[in-house]
Amino acid sequence: MLKIGIILGTRPEIIKFYSIIHELVSRKVNFFIIHTNQHYYANMDRMFFQELSLPNPKYNLGINSDYYHGKMVGKMLIKIEQILIKEKPTWVIVQGDTNSALAGALATSKLKIKLGHVEAGLRSYDMEMPEEINRILIDRISNALFCPTENQRKILINEGMEENKIFITGNTIVDVLYQNIQKALHDKNKLYDQPYMLLTLHRPSNVDNQKIFRQLVKSLENVADRFNQYIIFPTHPRSAKQMKKFKISVDTNKIKIISPLGYLSMINLEKRASLIITDSGGLQEEACILGVPCLTIRNNTERPETLEIGSNLLVGNKPKTILSGATRMLNNQTNWQHPYGDGNVGKRIVDYLVPDIPNSRLRY
């Protein structure tokens, strides 16, 4: 009997599995969810299940990101393997490039269970990023590679992957946004009473070095001052921890620090912002889909299509490039069309996984 295992552990995975899980529920497919609890804060975890009306995980492993990478993946691998031996799924699906996805992929492959990778083929070509190592390893051992765009298909073929394992499906984030945007925008908040920019910052290269982090805060205060717009900064737990450690404070007239938000509230903030400033991969996609210009505080991106269509600009973390980049993107009048799919991405992926339903939607 067909059975599908879903392995996730972080906020982005919960969100990006939304349409796949709902599709499995609607088709009454036998499936189960393993949650590693890599993100263990209620507002980065449980809230998202509730807001997106997702079923509770069958298994919660309680393995969070307080561990070093090796210890975290090792603990996950042991527990996931035990569950997969018990459940005997036909397919296991992982998403993205987290430690949870890597541990799930390794356990699945070792047990010779078929593995599907959602959001396959992304590359930053920066091997200092743990995510880059994870995504390369997961792709190599997967039986089905679900790529967001043609860019990723070409990357995988150039790396020697078998073409019959690669499917262009679009990105499941489109499904989530299309199906929840109106609900998200219904919220009214005083934060929206005047123009603002939205900031997310959490990567070790930006927040783990005291000098760089302080320099970024000063640069962003200058951006706020230059354009007479305040910056809303929902702080990631890692960033909040480092700000406290380094005793970094902000000018509250320029940068408004708020607690992490639920997904619908975050979509609302994104859609109403004049500019999104981020070092996140997912926000580059969401900004592109929502039609909001994006400034990425990194030297590389695994979402090159956002650069190609003009929705996104890489600026690194130097003050001059951040200010000039903000000027360029705030004056950006480009009306781009996002490349991430049609809102049926989850259906397309489940079409492949469930053999008794024609997979005519496998390529959009």
Protein Blocks (a to p, Z undefined) as FASTA:
>chain_A
ZZdddddfbfklmmmmmmmmmmmmmnopacddddehlaacfklmmmmmmmnopacdfbdg
hiafkbcfklmmmmmmmmmmmmmmmnopabdcdehjbfklmmmmmmmmmnopacddehih
iaehiakbmklmmmmmmmmmpcbdcdfblmlmmmmmmnopafklpccebjfklmmmmmmm
mmmmmpccfklmpccdddddfbfklmmpmklmmmmmmmmmmmmmmnopacdddddfklmm
mmmmnopacdfklmccdddddfklmmmmmmmpmbdcdfbfklmmmmmmnopacdddbfbd
fblmlmmnopaccebjafklmmmmmmmmmmpcbdcddfebghimmmmmmmmmmmkbcckl
lpZZ
